[in-house]
Amino acid sequence: MPRRLTVRTETWPLREPFAISRGVKTAAEVVVAEIADGAVVGRGEGVPYPRYGETVAGVGDEVRSQEAAIAQGLDRVDLAQAMPAGAARNALDCALWDLEAKRAGKPVWMLAGLPRPTSVPTFDTIGLDTPEAMAAMATRKSAWPLLKIKLGRDQILDRVRAVKSAAPRARLIVDPNEAWTIDDLKTIAPDLARLGVEMIEQPVSAKDDAGLAGYASPVALCADEACHTVDDVARLKGRYSVVNIKLDKTGGLTGALDLAVVAKAAGFRLMVGCMVSTSLSIAPALLVAGDAAFVDLDGPRWLTKDREAGLRFADGAVAPAEAALWG
């Protein structure tokens, strides 16, 4: 019996709006791929991102375009040639990993030759809002040891100071999501360093980051929108010291593992990040997190309700996935 591909889109409401410099979302819109081989089913989840020209309908159609190839035995190597990196390939790549693990009766980490995963500390995100509202959110999360602050172009220091005052023991990173100019960065970075901020994620537009070359930032700079796959690594040298690996950018776990190897060899520290998603998106990303200096896998914590067998978040960390969820 040939393998069967099922594709569906899902909407998962958030318990509060999630705001960044580009806009606000109130639900996680995801695309799920399921590949059935007899009674065995592998699952993967992709999160379409408008910043990269993706839509839920478009990503769903991209996944469905591989239905015949999946039936004929498409594997992860062929998939990387058949589709560009992005949310659609992520859903299929992770479904193929999950299917392989279930058929083999072995976890994905073992099939991939990785160390057994353990609980990892993860940053929890403070969405963009007024300084007072961000302080209130930080107060609710003050027991969390790692906080990521979403920022825009105004009230930058007021917002960071508000969070720091509300959660004085937390380690801090910030993420303007490309909202700043090079001059903004050079002006604000020394003050952020004095406030103890450890890293700035994608401060300027990816298309304008040539201006970062040669700039000795007092705070580590991380490439997010500027780094998708291994093909980007060489261009980032001298501009950033950290790269953010997201499976919806790399096109799945396969590409994420490749990017981790290449980026480390090039001297970058690693960050592993996510979109707002269910635990099905986060489970494979956890297999890359062991080598990361910064782990930001809090996507499911924004949901009103997660999937069954969802990941466990406690004491500032996220535990490895159960086989009932993925892998």
C-alpha positions as CSV (number, residue, x, y, z in Angstrom):
1,M,0.0,0.0,0.0
2,P,1.5,3.4,-1.0
3,R,2.1,6.0,1.7
4,R,-0.7,8.6,2.1
5,L,-0.3,12.3,2.7
6,T,-2.9,14.2,4.6
7,V,-2.7,18.0,5.0
8,R,-4.7,20.3,7.2
9,T,-4.6,23.8,8.5
10,E,-5.3,24.6,12.1
11,T,-5.9,27.7,14.2
12,W,-4.8,27.7,17.8
13,P,-6.0,30.8,19.8
14,L,-3.5,32.7,22.0
15,R,-4.3,33.5,25.6
16,E,-3.2,37.1,25.0
17,P,-2.2,39.0,21.9
18,F,1.4,38.6,20.7
19,A,2.9,41.8,19.5
20,I,6.2,42.5,17.6
21,S,7.3,45.5,15.6
22,R,5.6,44.2,12.5
23,G,2.2,43.6,14.0
24,V,0.0,41.6,16.4
25,K,-1.3,38.1,16.2
26,T,-4.1,36.5,18.3
27,A,-3.8,32.9,17.0
28,A,-1.2,30.5,15.7
29,E,-2.0,29.5,12.2
30,V,-0.2,26.2,11.3
31,V,-0.1,23.6,8.6
32,V,0.1,20.0,9.6
33,A,1.4,17.2,7.3
34,E,0.6,13.6,8.2
35,I,2.2,10.7,6.3
36,A,0.6,7.3,6.8
37,D,2.5,4.1,5.9
38,G,0.0,1.4,6.8
39,A,-0.9,1.9,10.4
40,V,2.1,4.1,11.2
41,V,1.7,7.8,10.9
42,G,4.4,10.5,11.0
43,R,3.5,14.2,11.7
44,G,5.1,17.5,11.2
45,E,4.0,21.1,11.6
46,G,4.9,24.2,9.7
47,V,4.1,27.8,10.6
48,P,3.7,30.1,7.5
49,Y,5.3,33.5,8.0
50,P,4.1,36.5,5.9
51,R,7.6,38.2,6.3
52,Y,8.8,35.6,3.8
53,G,5.8,35.8,1.5
54,E,4.1,32.7,3.0
55,T,0.4,32.2,3.6
56,V,-1.5,29.4,5.3
57,A,-3.3,28.5,2.0
58,G,-0.1,28.7,0.0
59,V,1.9,26.5,2.3
60,G,-0.9,24.0,2.4
61,D,-0.9,23.9,-1.4
62,E,2.9,23.5,-1.4
63,V,2.7,20.5,0.9
64,R,-0.1,18.9,-1.1
65,S,2.0,19.3,-4.3
66,Q,4.2,16.5,-2.9
67,E,1.3,14.0,-2.5
68,A,2.3,11.8,-5.5
69,A,6.0,11.9,-4.6
70,I,5.3,10.9,-1.0
71,A,3.2,8.0,-2.3
72,Q,6.2,6.9,-4.5
73,G,8.6,7.0,-1.5
74,L,10.0,10.5,-1.4
75,D,12.7,10.7,1.3
76,R,14.2,13.6,3.1
77,V,17.2,13.9,0.7
78,D,14.9,14.1,-2.3
79,L,12.6,16.5,-0.5
80,A,15.4,19.0,-0.1
81,Q,15.8,19.0,-3.9
82,A,12.1,19.0,-4.6
83,M,11.1,22.0,-2.5
84,P,12.6,25.3,-1.3
85,A,13.4,25.8,2.4
86,G,10.4,27.1,4.3
87,A,7.4,26.2,6.3
88,A,6.0,23.6,3.8
89,R,9.2,21.7,3.6
90,N,9.5,21.8,7.4
91,A,6.2,20.2,7.9
92,L,7.1,17.4,5.4
93,D,10.6,16.9,6.6
94,C,9.6,16.6,10.3
95,A,6.7,14.2,9.3
96,L,9.3,12.0,7.4
97,W,11.6,12.0,10.5
98,D,8.6,11.0,12.8
99,L,7.5,8.3,10.4
100,E,11.0,6.9,10.2
101,A,11.3,6.8,14.0
102,K,8.0,5.1,14.4
103,R,8.7,2.5,11.8
104,A,12.2,1.8,13.3
105,G,11.0,1.8,16.9
106,K,13.8,4.2,17.7
107,P,13.7,7.9,18.6
108,V,14.7,10.5,16.1
109,W,17.7,11.6,18.2
110,M,19.1,8.1,17.9
111,L,18.5,7.9,14.1
112,A,20.2,11.3,13.6
113,G,23.2,10.3,15.7
114,L,22.5,13.0,18.3
115,P,23.0,12.9,22.1
116,R,19.9,11.9,24.1
117,P,18.0,15.2,24.6
118,T,17.6,16.7,28.1
119,S,15.6,19.6,29.5
120,V,17.0,22.9,28.3
121,P,16.5,26.4,29.6
122,T,14.4,28.6,27.3
123,F,13.8,32.2,27.0
124,D,10.2,33.4,27.6
125,T,9.0,36.3,25.5
126,I,7.7,39.7,26.6
127,G,5.6,41.0,23.7
128,L,5.7,44.6,22.5
129,D,3.5,47.0,24.5
130,T,3.7,50.0,26.7
131,P,6.5,50.0,29.2
132,E,3.9,49.6,32.0
133,A,2.2,46.6,30.3
134,M,5.5,45.0,29.6
135,A,6.5,45.5,33.2
136,A,3.3,43.8,34.3
137,M,4.0,40.9,32.0
138,A,7.5,40.6,33.3
139,T,6.2,40.6,36.9
140,R,4.0,37.6,36.0
141,K,7.1,35.9,34.5
142,S,9.6,37.1,37.2
143,A,10.4,33.6,38.3
144,W,11.5,32.8,34.7
145,P,15.3,33.1,34.6
146,L,15.5,34.0,30.8
147,L,13.4,36.8,29.2
148,K,13.3,38.0,25.6
149,I,12.0,41.5,25.1
150,K,10.2,42.5,21.8
151,L,11.0,46.0,20.9
152,G,10.1,48.6,18.3
153,R,11.9,51.9,17.4
154,D,10.6,54.0,20.2
155,Q,10.8,54.0,24.0
156,I,13.5,51.3,23.7
157,L,15.3,52.0,27.0
158,D,12.0,52.7,28.8
159,R,10.7,49.3,27.9
160,V,13.9,47.5,28.8
161,R,14.3,49.3,32.1
162,A,10.6,48.5,32.9
163,V,11.2,44.7,32.3
164,K,14.5,44.7,34.2
165,S,12.9,46.5,37.2
166,A,10.0,44.0,37.2
167,A,12.3,40.9,36.8
168,P,15.7,42.0,38.1
169,R,17.2,38.5,38.3
170,A,16.4,37.5,34.7
171,R,18.9,37.3,31.9
172,L,17.8,39.5,29.0
173,I,17.9,39.5,25.3
174,V,16.0,41.9,23.0
175,D,14.5,41.5,19.5
176,P,13.4,44.6,17.4
177,N,12.5,42.3,14.4
178,E,14.4,44.5,11.9
179,A,12.9,47.8,13.2
180,W,16.1,49.8,13.7
181,T,18.6,51.5,11.5
182,I,22.3,51.1,11.8
183,D,22.5,54.5,13.5
184,D,19.7,53.5,16.0
185,L,21.8,50.4,16.9
186,K,25.0,52.3,17.4
187,T,23.2,54.8,19.6
188,I,21.3,52.4,21.8
189,A,23.7,49.4,22.0
190,P,26.0,50.9,24.7
191,D,23.0,51.6,27.0
192,L,21.6,48.1,26.4
193,A,25.0,46.7,27.4
194,R,24.9,48.7,30.6
195,L,21.5,47.3,31.4
196,G,22.9,43.8,31.1
197,V,21.3,42.9,27.8
198,E,23.2,39.9,26.4
199,M,22.1,39.8,22.8
200,I,20.3,41.8,20.2
201,E,18.4,39.7,17.7
202,Q,18.2,41.1,14.1
203,P,18.4,44.8,15.0
204,V,18.3,46.0,11.3
205,S,16.6,44.9,8.1
206,A,18.3,41.8,6.6
207,K,18.6,43.7,3.3
208,D,20.5,46.5,5.0
209,D,22.8,44.6,7.3
210,A,25.9,45.2,5.2
211,G,26.3,48.2,7.4
212,L,27.1,45.9,10.3
213,A,30.4,44.8,8.8
214,G,33.2,46.0,11.0
215,Y,31.0,47.4,13.7
216,A,32.2,46.3,17.1
217,S,28.9,46.0,19.0
218,P,29.1,46.0,22.8
219,V,26.2,43.5,22.7
220,A,26.2,40.3,20.7
221,L,24.3,40.6,17.4
222,C,22.2,37.7,16.2
223,A,21.1,37.0,12.6
224,D,17.5,35.9,12.4
225,E,15.7,37.1,9.3
226,A,19.1,37.3,7.7
227,C,19.9,33.6,8.2
228,H,17.7,30.9,6.7
229,T,20.0,28.1,5.5
230,V,23.7,27.1,5.2
231,D,23.8,29.2,2.1
232,D,23.6,32.4,4.2
233,V,26.5,31.6,6.6
234,A,29.4,33.0,4.6
235,R,27.7,36.3,4.0
236,L,27.0,36.8,7.7
237,K,30.7,36.7,8.8
238,G,31.8,40.0,10.3
239,R,28.2,41.2,10.7
240,Y,26.8,38.9,13.5
241,S,28.3,36.6,16.1
242,V,25.1,34.5,16.6
243,V,22.8,32.8,14.1
244,N,19.2,31.9,14.9
245,I,18.1,28.5,13.6
246,K,14.4,28.1,13.0
247,L,13.0,25.0,11.3
248,D,10.5,27.0,9.4
249,K,13.4,28.8,7.8
250,T,15.7,25.9,7.2
251,G,13.0,23.7,5.8
252,G,12.9,21.2,8.7
253,L,15.1,19.3,11.1
254,T,17.4,18.1,8.3
255,G,18.4,21.6,7.2
256,A,18.6,22.8,10.8
257,L,21.1,20.2,11.7
258,D,23.2,21.1,8.6
259,L,23.0,24.8,9.5
260,A,24.1,24.1,13.1
261,V,27.2,22.2,11.9
262,V,28.2,24.8,9.3
263,A,27.6,27.9,11.5
264,K,29.6,26.4,14.4
265,A,32.4,25.6,12.1
266,A,32.4,29.2,10.9
267,G,32.7,30.5,14.5
268,F,29.1,31.5,15.2
269,R,27.3,30.8,18.4
270,L,23.9,29.3,18.0
271,M,20.4,30.3,18.9
272,V,17.4,28.0,18.3
273,G,14.1,29.9,17.9
274,C,10.5,29.3,16.9
275,M,7.4,30.8,15.6
276,V,4.2,31.0,17.8
277,S,3.2,27.4,17.4
278,T,2.1,24.2,19.1
279,S,4.4,21.7,20.7
280,L,4.5,19.7,17.4
281,S,6.7,22.5,15.9
282,I,9.0,22.7,19.0
283,A,9.7,19.0,19.5
284,P,12.1,18.6,16.6
285,A,13.7,22.0,17.3
286,L,14.7,20.7,20.7
287,L,17.1,18.3,19.1
288,V,19.1,21.2,17.8
289,A,19.0,23.1,21.2
290,G,21.7,21.1,23.0
291,D,24.5,23.0,21.2
292,A,22.8,26.4,21.4
293,A,23.9,29.4,23.5
294,F,20.4,30.8,23.4
295,V,17.2,28.7,23.3
296,D,13.9,30.5,22.5
297,L,11.3,27.8,22.2
298,D,8.4,29.2,24.1
299,G,5.9,29.2,21.3
300,P,3.3,26.9,22.9
301,R,3.3,28.9,26.1
302,W,1.3,31.5,24.3
303,L,-1.5,29.1,23.4
304,T,-4.8,28.9,25.3
305,K,-4.5,25.2,24.8
306,D,-1.7,23.0,23.4
307,R,-1.8,19.6,21.7
308,E,-2.3,16.4,23.7
309,A,1.1,15.1,25.0
310,G,2.4,18.7,24.6
311,L,5.8,19.7,25.9
312,R,6.3,20.4,29.6
313,F,7.6,23.8,30.6
314,A,8.7,24.2,34.2
315,D,11.4,26.0,36.2
316,G,12.5,28.0,33.2
317,A,13.1,24.9,31.0
318,V,11.4,22.7,28.5
319,A,11.6,18.9,28.7
320,P,12.1,16.6,25.7
321,A,9.1,15.5,23.8
322,E,7.3,12.2,24.5
323,A,7.0,9.8,21.6
324,A,3.2,10.3,21.6
325,L,3.9,13.9,20.4
326,W,6.7,13.4,17.9
327,G,9.9,11.5,17.3
